[in-house]
Amino acid sequence: MQKNVIDIRNVTAYSGSTEVFRGLSLKVEEGCNTVLLGPNGSGKSTLLKLLSRELYPVYDRESHVRIFGRDNWPVSELRRRLGIVSDDLQHDYLPGALGRSVILSGYYASIDIWRHQEFSSDDLEKAGAVMTLLGIGELKDRPFCAMSTGQQRRFLLGRALINDPDALLLDEPTTGLDISTSLYYLETLRRLMRSGKTVLLVTHHLYEIPPEIHRVVFLKGGRIVGDGHKRDMLTSEALSFLFDYPLQVIEVNGFYQVLPAS
């Protein structure tokens, strides 16, 4: 029997004084690589904060947000099982942190490393192996602020991978990257999914959806308005509805893109 990575039931949540979700329910099973697709303002950022425990839902005995079957998690322990890479994390990171420190900070789910934190020889060896895997070993002594956006994203992915998490939660991972860097990053994600990592991708960009992701969930106005297999969801009609604009979908080798409908 497959276990749920995420089990959200009947959740109401606010961002400030604005109600974003009412009665939201969503399950993602282990091994079910899923994309949550929606326009700006659909609730994607609020959902990310619910899953990362930066935000909590309105209390109701009939609702819950369970991750790996648990309601309550110490944040540091959760982030060792659910690796998170987000735009907020990239902007919050201390600019002077060295590359190696970014990777090592994943052990403590901290921003940079600190004097009281201890790392074994195995920890250091694993950090080196992760940097080699992601092709960033030569940048280990470079300050975070001196890296390109693509290099920063790879280090944050390494930070998420250092604990060998069961699943990865990715927020628009290629935003701001050029074409070659985006494709390199996506190929890295494809390798991780093929190796058994469960990926939940949150985006509004079709080109970020790798062929290995098969389930598509539509989020619009704080509600799930569609959920199914990629071949049924990524159609011209469905995406025109989701984004309130006439669109034409094209597919090449498992990748999708949209054009204005003629």
ABEGO torsion letter per residue (X at the ends): XBBBABBBBGBBBBBEABBABBGBBBBBBBGBBBBBBBBBGAGAAAAAAAAAGABBBBBBAABBBBBGGBABBBAAAAAAABBBBBAAAAAABBAABBAAAAAAAAAAGBBEBBAABBBBAAAAAAAAAAAAAAGAAAAAABBAAABBAAAAAAAAAAAAAAAGBABBBBBGAABGBBAAAAAAAAAAAAAAAAAGBBBBBBBABAAABBAABABBBBBBGGBBABBEBAAAABBAAAAAAAAGBBBBBBBBGGBBBBBBBX
